[in-house]
């Protein structure tokens, strides 16, 4: 389950009767179409959160999310991952094949599943913001994506990682993922705290994983002059949170958007398989199909960070 799925649960996102849901999944191939050449029955595969044909100009450039033939699971007329089976269009261009023996490694499954969205998205924020060895990074947002952003920053060699969050269970994961400092304040209080921690300069790279006006203003304000904000939080409220004048005066770059997870999976997969990173720690509750309603309620009331469904 993804935080964005809660929009439908809360009635904010319009749904139609019979519309599927769920865009993060892995599983075993049960059947392959006659034109599919890269997969056969029994293959263990991971699906990124969008499908794509894999051959268009955008896919070849690593921007699978802009594939003109692509789409996101759970759209009207498409299948969704929160079910016993999923029909995958453009199969040769969408799933990533995983080692067959990994299917039986229960400890690995949450980490592999995280590559479908949250870990790849956190990595996208870090890459967009230019995280590099020795840099100082700040992460706005303590949800699964923000926490994976902390892990991505550590993986890319950041020396100092400041996590903004106020929920102890989540900041504990942030520290386990590599956060060196935790700031519990919001708004001006958070800005002041980050500035104090960085000698008044701010962070070289800021990862914005919320998407609200307040979070975007905070992200820009805690960026060091000449730094960058990697934004991956789905925007709420348009561009109201982007202070262009402040960015112009301080040479702060704003880079990011929807993460091309399919392009990042081959890079991140070996580190998950080897245990070098464990993004699956963001899953703190597991339910079966009958437990899905309880899972949604738990994420909605924040008693669960991220729920995994097993069959």
C-alpha positions as CSV (number, residue, x, y, z in Angstrom):
1,X,0.0,0.0,0.0
2,X,1.2,3.5,-0.8
3,X,0.3,6.8,0.9
4,X,-1.2,7.9,-2.4
5,X,-3.6,5.0,-2.2
6,X,-5.1,6.8,0.8
7,X,-6.5,9.5,-1.5
8,X,-9.0,7.0,-2.7
9,X,-9.6,5.5,0.7
10,X,-10.5,9.0,2.0
11,X,-12.7,9.8,-0.9
12,X,-10.4,12.6,-2.2
13,X,-9.5,10.8,-5.5
14,X,-12.4,10.0,-7.7
15,X,-12.9,6.2,-8.3
16,X,-15.4,4.3,-10.4
17,X,-17.0,1.0,-9.5
18,X,-14.7,-1.9,-10.2
19,X,-11.6,0.2,-10.6
20,X,-8.5,-1.6,-9.4
21,X,-5.8,-0.2,-7.0
22,X,-2.2,-0.8,-6.1
23,X,1.0,0.0,-8.0
24,X,3.7,-1.8,-6.0
25,X,4.0,-5.5,-6.5
26,X,6.2,-8.6,-7.2
27,X,5.2,-12.1,-8.0
28,X,5.6,-15.2,-10.1
29,X,4.7,-15.3,-13.8
30,X,1.7,-17.6,-14.3
31,X,1.3,-17.1,-18.0
32,X,3.0,-15.2,-20.8
33,X,1.4,-13.9,-23.9
34,X,2.3,-15.2,-27.3
35,X,4.4,-12.1,-28.2
36,X,6.3,-12.0,-24.9
37,X,9.9,-13.1,-25.4
38,X,11.6,-12.2,-22.2
39,X,9.6,-14.1,-19.6
40,X,8.2,-17.5,-19.1
41,X,5.9,-19.2,-16.6
42,X,7.6,-19.5,-13.2
43,X,9.8,-16.4,-13.5
44,X,10.1,-14.2,-10.4
45,X,9.5,-10.6,-11.3
46,X,9.2,-7.1,-9.9
47,X,7.0,-4.4,-11.5
48,X,7.8,-0.7,-11.2
49,X,4.9,1.5,-10.5
50,X,4.2,2.3,-14.1
51,X,4.3,0.1,-17.2
52,X,6.1,1.1,-20.3
53,X,7.0,-0.3,-23.7
54,X,10.7,-0.2,-23.1
55,X,11.5,0.7,-26.7
56,X,10.4,4.3,-27.2
57,X,12.8,7.3,-27.2
58,X,11.9,8.1,-23.5
59,X,12.4,4.5,-22.3
60,X,15.7,4.2,-24.1
61,X,16.8,7.5,-22.3
62,X,15.8,6.1,-18.9
63,X,12.6,8.1,-18.6
64,X,10.1,5.3,-18.6
65,X,7.5,7.4,-16.8
66,X,7.1,9.5,-20.0
67,X,6.5,6.5,-22.3
68,X,3.6,7.4,-24.6
69,X,2.3,3.8,-24.5
70,X,2.7,3.6,-20.7
71,X,0.5,4.1,-17.7
72,X,0.1,3.6,-14.0
73,X,-1.5,0.6,-12.4
74,X,-5.0,1.2,-11.1
75,X,-6.0,3.6,-13.8
76,X,-9.5,3.1,-15.2
77,X,-9.3,0.1,-17.5
78,X,-6.0,-1.2,-16.1
79,X,-5.2,-3.8,-13.5
80,X,-3.9,-3.1,-10.0
81,X,-1.3,-4.8,-7.8
82,X,-3.5,-5.3,-4.7
83,X,-5.0,-8.5,-5.9
84,X,-4.2,-12.2,-6.4
85,X,-3.2,-11.7,-10.1
86,X,-2.2,-8.8,-12.3
87,X,-2.3,-8.5,-16.1
88,X,0.9,-6.8,-17.2
89,X,0.8,-4.9,-20.5
90,X,4.1,-4.5,-22.5
91,X,5.6,-7.3,-20.4
92,X,9.0,-7.2,-22.2
93,X,9.4,-3.5,-21.3
94,X,8.0,-3.4,-17.8
95,X,8.9,-6.0,-15.1
96,X,12.4,-6.7,-14.0
97,X,13.4,-10.4,-13.7
98,X,14.7,-11.3,-10.2
99,X,16.8,-14.4,-9.2
100,X,14.4,-17.3,-8.9
101,X,15.9,-18.4,-5.6
102,X,15.1,-15.0,-4.0
103,X,11.4,-15.9,-4.2
104,X,12.0,-18.2,-1.2
105,X,14.0,-15.7,0.8
106,X,11.3,-14.1,3.0
107,X,13.7,-11.6,4.5
108,X,14.5,-10.3,1.0
109,X,11.0,-9.8,-0.2
110,X,10.2,-6.5,1.5
111,X,13.4,-4.9,0.2
112,X,12.8,-6.1,-3.3
113,X,9.2,-4.8,-3.1
114,X,10.5,-1.4,-2.0
115,X,12.3,-1.1,-5.3
116,X,9.0,-1.0,-7.2
117,X,8.4,2.6,-5.8
118,X,9.6,4.0,-2.5
119,X,13.3,3.1,-2.7
120,X,13.5,4.1,-6.4
121,X,11.7,7.3,-5.6
122,X,13.9,8.2,-2.7
123,X,16.9,7.4,-4.9
124,X,15.5,9.7,-7.6
125,X,15.3,12.6,-5.2
126,X,18.9,12.0,-4.1
127,X,20.2,11.8,-7.7
128,X,18.2,14.9,-8.7
129,X,19.5,16.9,-5.8
130,X,23.1,15.9,-6.6
131,X,24.0,14.0,-3.5
132,X,27.6,13.2,-3.5
133,X,30.3,11.8,-1.2
134,X,31.0,14.1,1.7
135,X,27.9,16.3,1.2
136,X,25.3,17.4,3.7
137,X,21.8,16.3,3.0
138,X,18.5,17.2,4.5
139,X,15.3,15.1,4.0
140,X,11.9,16.7,4.3
141,X,9.3,14.0,5.1
142,X,9.3,10.9,7.3
143,X,7.1,8.7,5.2
144,X,8.4,5.6,3.4
145,X,9.8,7.7,0.5
146,X,11.6,10.2,2.8
147,X,13.1,7.4,4.8
148,X,14.3,5.7,1.6
149,X,15.7,9.1,0.6
150,X,17.8,8.9,3.8
151,X,19.0,5.4,2.8
152,X,19.7,6.6,-0.8
153,X,21.8,9.6,0.5
154,X,23.8,7.3,2.7
155,X,24.4,4.9,-0.2
156,X,25.6,7.8,-2.4
157,X,28.2,8.8,0.3
158,X,26.6,11.8,2.1
159,X,28.6,12.6,5.2
160,X,25.8,14.2,7.2
161,X,22.1,13.5,6.8
162,X,19.5,15.5,8.6
163,X,16.0,13.9,8.8
164,X,13.0,16.1,9.4
165,X,10.4,14.1,11.3
166,X,8.6,14.0,14.6
167,X,7.4,10.4,14.8
168,X,9.8,8.3,17.0
169,X,9.1,5.0,15.2
170,X,9.9,6.7,11.9
171,X,13.0,8.7,13.0
172,X,14.3,5.4,14.5
173,X,14.2,4.0,11.0
174,X,15.8,7.1,9.6
175,X,18.7,6.7,12.1
176,X,19.0,3.0,11.1
177,X,19.2,4.1,7.5
178,X,22.0,6.6,8.1
179,X,20.5,9.8,9.5
180,X,23.1,11.6,11.6
181,X,20.6,14.2,13.0
182,X,16.9,14.4,13.5
183,X,14.9,17.7,13.5
184,X,11.4,17.4,14.9
185,X,10.2,21.0,14.2
186,X,8.2,22.2,11.3
187,X,8.1,25.4,9.3
188,X,10.3,28.2,10.6
189,X,11.4,26.0,13.6
190,X,12.7,23.4,11.2
191,X,14.5,25.9,9.1
192,X,16.2,27.5,12.2
193,X,17.2,24.0,13.5
194,X,18.8,23.0,10.2
195,X,20.6,26.3,9.9
196,X,22.0,25.9,13.4
197,X,23.2,22.4,12.6
198,X,25.0,23.5,9.5
199,X,26.6,26.7,10.7
200,X,23.9,28.9,9.1
201,X,24.6,27.5,5.6
202,X,22.0,24.8,5.0
203,X,22.3,21.5,3.2
204,X,24.0,20.9,-0.2
205,X,21.1,18.7,-1.2
206,X,17.5,18.6,0.1
207,X,15.2,15.8,-0.6
208,X,11.5,16.9,-0.6
209,X,9.2,13.9,-0.1
210,X,5.9,15.4,1.0
211,X,4.5,17.7,-1.8
212,X,2.8,20.4,0.3
213,X,3.3,24.2,0.1
214,X,4.9,24.2,3.6
215,X,7.2,21.3,2.8
216,X,8.4,22.9,-0.4
217,X,9.1,26.2,1.3
218,X,10.9,24.5,4.0
219,X,13.0,22.5,1.5
220,X,14.1,25.6,-0.4
221,X,14.8,27.5,2.8
222,X,17.1,24.9,4.2
223,X,19.1,24.4,1.0
224,X,22.5,25.9,1.0
225,X,23.2,28.7,-1.5
226,X,24.1,27.0,-4.8
227,X,22.5,23.8,-3.6
228,X,19.5,21.8,-5.0
229,X,16.2,20.5,-4.0
230,X,15.2,17.1,-5.3
231,X,11.4,17.0,-5.2
232,X,9.5,13.7,-5.4
233,X,6.5,14.5,-3.1
234,X,3.3,14.4,-5.2
235,X,2.3,18.1,-5.4
236,X,-0.7,19.3,-3.4
237,X,-1.6,22.8,-4.3
238,X,0.2,23.4,-7.5
239,X,3.2,25.7,-7.5
240,X,2.2,27.8,-4.5
241,X,5.1,26.4,-2.5
242,X,7.9,27.3,-4.9
243,X,9.5,30.6,-3.8
244,X,11.1,31.5,-7.2
245,X,12.5,34.8,-6.1
246,X,14.3,33.2,-3.1
247,X,15.6,30.4,-5.4
248,X,16.9,33.0,-7.9
249,X,18.7,35.1,-5.4
250,X,20.4,32.1,-3.8
251,X,21.1,30.0,-6.9
252,X,19.0,27.1,-5.5
253,X,18.0,24.5,-8.2
254,X,14.7,22.6,-8.1
255,X,15.0,19.2,-9.9
256,X,12.9,16.1,-9.7
257,X,9.5,14.7,-10.5
258,X,8.0,11.3,-10.9
259,X,10.7,8.6,-10.5
260,X,11.6,6.4,-13.4
261,X,11.8,3.3,-11.2
262,X,12.4,0.9,-14.1
263,X,15.6,2.7,-14.9
264,X,16.9,2.5,-11.3
265,X,16.0,-1.1,-10.4
266,X,19.1,-2.7,-12.1
267,X,21.4,-0.3,-10.2
268,X,19.7,-0.8,-6.8
269,X,18.9,-4.5,-7.0
270,X,22.4,-5.9,-6.3
271,X,22.6,-3.9,-3.1
272,X,19.3,-5.3,-1.9
273,X,20.2,-8.9,-2.8
274,X,23.6,-8.5,-1.0
275,X,22.0,-6.9,2.1
276,X,24.0,-3.7,1.6
277,X,20.7,-1.8,1.9
278,X,17.5,-2.9,3.6
279,X,14.7,-0.6,2.4
280,X,12.2,-3.2,3.4
281,X,12.4,-1.9,6.9
282,X,9.8,0.7,5.9
283,X,7.2,-2.1,5.9
284,X,6.0,-2.3,9.5
285,X,2.8,-4.4,9.0
286,X,1.8,-7.3,6.9
287,X,-1.8,-8.4,6.0
288,X,-3.5,-10.9,3.8
289,X,-6.1,-10.0,1.2
290,X,-8.9,-10.1,3.8
291,X,-6.9,-7.8,6.0
292,X,-6.6,-5.0,3.4
293,X,-9.3,-2.8,4.9
294,X,-7.6,-2.9,8.3
295,X,-4.3,-2.1,6.5
296,X,-5.8,1.0,5.0
297,X,-7.2,2.1,8.3
298,X,-3.8,1.6,10.0
299,X,-2.1,3.7,7.4
300,X,-4.8,6.3,7.5
301,X,-4.5,6.8,11.3
302,X,-0.7,6.5,11.1
303,X,-0.5,3.5,13.3
304,X,1.3,1.8,10.4
305,X,4.0,3.4,8.2
306,X,3.6,1.1,5.2
307,X,1.6,-2.1,4.8
308,X,2.6,-5.1,2.8
309,X,0.0,-7.5,1.4
310,X,0.9,-11.2,1.1
311,X,-1.0,-14.1,-0.5
